[in-house]
Amino acid sequence: MRGNQLLLSLLLITGFQSVFGQADTAKGASYAFNLEDCIKYGLQHHHDVVNAHLDVNFSEEQVKEATGKLLPHGNISASFNDNMKLATSLIPDIANGNYDVKIPVQFGTRFASSVTGQLDQVIFNSDYFLGLKASKVYTDLAKKSLTQTNIETTVAISKAYYAVLTNTENIRLTKSNLQQLSKTLEDTRHRYDQGVAERIDVDRIQVSYNNTVTTVTNQIRTLVYALQLLKFQMGMPQEAQLTLTETVQDFDVEYYLSDTVDYKPEDRIEYSIQNTQIALNELQLKSTKMKYLPQLSAFVNYGWNYFSTDFGDLYKTGFGASVLGLTLNWPIFTGTERLHLIRQNKITVEKSRNDLDYLVQTISNQVKEANTIYLNNKDNFTTAKKNMDLTQGIYDRVVYKYDQGVSTSLDVLSAENELTQARVDYITAMLNILISKTDLDKAMGKIK
């Protein structure tokens, strides 16, 4: 029984290393990353970031499409007609001088064909020119949306990264307690065998030891999931091996500073996106107003016409024809539809400007809220760390007194429970301060 317990303790003590060693036999790459490396990898591989880059490429193609509308457009048209029965017309009988008499005649040939090439060029069209400008604004919006996606991805990766580190620290602390419990359990058994301890003392410590073993096992499962979640947020294949090169000790959370005095709403990407939306709405308004202007385009064409009563002789002789001209289209009056559409666009512009003002207020409230939560979590972390150090000292003294036969097993278990709760509070406070600092940096626009 004792050998099995010692073996189980050894397996659990070394279990954390196996979490990161599971992928040794898996097919996939191996990575040793810190937080910066994880973020860099995620900004290259995450699904949303990849799609955001594609959106930028798509918008750039839209700009080229709008530019192409201003270039000359050429087309070739051809036709072939088999007039199986020519149309009949009535004309005066001029040949016989009987002008009052109408005689039926047929004009044309049975077979007719034509080929025409035409080149069109827009000279002035407000929709085309404004569309080109709007396409460039859309490209700018897509780039800003990419920046926003990068920020969201960075935040998600950071929080998942901190979850792995705090879970790792939690396992380390719990295993340290497990080692002490294992030693206390063995000493109590030895004293029981010598008749200086009671069976109830052995059983009490055994229960606490079993619970701690289960706790470590659950914590390892939680860590495995936390690591899987981090890979997911990074866009990394689950079969890849990821080892983190940092611990929570590398983040001096006690000395994090928060200064919300000099923050500017303009630093938030949402502010810039809203300004771009206003620009798009203003362009839409301008486009509606300019629909009153005429549209002018030029064209030139050249073609050949072929006629014959016999199909075999159709393409022996062609008659050329060419036209050079201008086309003007000026919508003088379209009822009151356009007037009301202009008013609708003005309302949309006004709403978007009002949304910008509201966004500024929202950002201000978000910064205040994030700063309040961060400061509270910072105080909680400081208190939790002090409490954990104090309870650790209490636990060590109680165990020492127990070894000397001065205190009871109930005192040891009570001190162990207090230490366990203090460590839970410490880990929770540590994760909360790391996450709230990330949320505060995001609210202030410090994450780019």
Protein Blocks (a to p, Z undefined) as FASTA:
>chain_A
ZZmmmmmmmmmmmmmmmmmmmmmmpgcddddddfklmmmmmmmmgmklmmmmmmmmmmmm
mmmmmmmmmpccddddddddddfbacddddddfknopakbccdddedjfbdcdddddddd
dfbdfklmmmmmmmmmmmmmmmmmmmmmmmmmmmmmmmmmmmmmmmmmmmmmmmmmmmmm
mmmmmmmmmmmmnopacfklmmmmmmmmmmmmmmmmmmmmmmmmmmmmmmmmnopafkbc
cddfbdfklpcfklpccdfklgcfklpmklmmmmmmmmmmmmmmmmmmmmmpccdddddd
dddddddfbfklmmmpccddddddddddddfbgcjmlmmmmmmmmmmmmmmmmmmmmmmm
mmmmmmmmmmmmmmmmmmmmmmmmmmmmmmmmmmmmmmmmmmnomacfklmmmmmmmmmm
mmmmmmmmmmmmmmmmmmmmmmnopaZZ
